Amino acid sequence: MPAITADTLTLSRIAEPAPADTERPVRTITTGPRGYEGEGFPVVRAFAGVSAAALDPFIHMDQMGEVEYLPGEPRGTDWHPHRGFETVTYMLDGRFAHQDSHGGGGLITDGATQWMTAGSGILHIETPPAELVESGGTFHGIQLWVNLPKKDKFAAPKYQAIEGGEVRLLSSADGGALVRVIAGEVDGHTGPGATHTPITLAHATIEPGAQLNVPWNRDFNALVYVLSGRGAVGPVARPIEQGQLAVFGPGDRITVGADAGQDAHRPALEVLLLGGKPLREPVFQYGPFVMNSKSEILQAMEDFNAGRFGSVPPDALRPHHVS
């Protein structure tokens, strides 16, 4: 980890703070509990214990893995429905196959992102490809759920495949951090992901002892999740480590620094930077449906049971099992 790297000395540098800029303070740091998803792949529930208001417009996030599978061990999910939000799957290591009932699909591999707008309703599957199940190997990724505003809850389903080489690469002011902008913008540089809800999603690698200070839209909330390593966040350098999420207060910029000493098998601090414009709308969630009212949840269940989310295609992917 990670798949996409670059010489930071050749990249555009993020501007240093202006005299009037204010640092965002850290409000909370929480530790995500570990669990299992789908047919049994390990996850960290990154948003557990954080208020919905602090996360808005984000609903849910799992860190999938990091795990080294033996042959026959990789697991995924079978076909299932979604309505009312977008799913974002970012693969740091390994491979994940996707297929949906509206014709989207492909292989999500090292550094790539799948952005699926469920909108009015979709069926899909995400599962390790057969060859990975047979051989085993590294599996590590993120799945993020981004809420849709009420006006877009019934938007037409859409699929975006963002290859790792398409992300916008930036360097910190000191050259010690590499930032991959997947969606939204950082310091005026825009990532390739197209979103209904205004958000920013970026992955940063911060070398030992280096610091990343990025401007952040004042209208957005601000979250930093640690994928790997140890460091500190905010103006008073609060310690943070793998599996922890920092929620920031208002301000102009976010600061994340890497400890000078890192574990040998985790040589740098790896973090996700997330933020979005809060929707401030009612949220009713029932499993894979995220709507604005209980009646809309009941309607989603009725529509799914009536087959209105599309159908599983004849050549459908299925979870592969070693016989």
PEZI-V501840 format. One record per run of one state. SS is the DSSP state (A for helix, B for strand, O for the rest). FROM is the first residue (numbers start at 1). LEN is the number of residues. If there is no record, write none. Layout:
ss: {SS & SS}
from: {FROM & FROM}
len: {LEN & LEN}
This chain:
ss: {O & A & O & B & O & B & O & B & O & B & O & B & O & A & O & B & O & B & O & B & O & B & O & B & O & B & O & B & O & A & O & B & O & A & O & B & O & A & O & B & O & B & O & B & O & B & O & B & O & B & O & B & O & B & O & B & O & B & O & B & O & B & O & B & O & B & O & B & O & B & O & A & O}
from: {1 & 8 & 11 & 13 & 14 & 23 & 24 & 26 & 32 & 34 & 38 & 41 & 46 & 52 & 56 & 58 & 70 & 80 & 84 & 85 & 94 & 95 & 101 & 105 & 110 & 113 & 118 & 122 & 128 & 130 & 136 & 137 & 148 & 150 & 153 & 158 & 163 & 164 & 167 & 168 & 172 & 177 & 184 & 185 & 187 & 189 & 191 & 193 & 194 & 199 & 208 & 211 & 216 & 220 & 221 & 223 & 229 & 230 & 234 & 238 & 242 & 244 & 249 & 253 & 259 & 268 & 278 & 284 & 287 & 289 & 292 & 294 & 306}
len: {7 & 3 & 2 & 1 & 9 & 1 & 2 & 6 & 2 & 4 & 3 & 5 & 6 & 4 & 2 & 12 & 10 & 4 & 1 & 9 & 1 & 6 & 4 & 5 & 3 & 5 & 4 & 6 & 2 & 6 & 1 & 11 & 2 & 3 & 5 & 5 & 1 & 3 & 1 & 4 & 5 & 7 & 1 & 2 & 2 & 2 & 2 & 1 & 5 & 9 & 3 & 5 & 4 & 1 & 2 & 6 & 1 & 4 & 4 & 4 & 2 & 5 & 4 & 6 & 9 & 10 & 6 & 3 & 2 & 3 & 2 & 12 & 18}
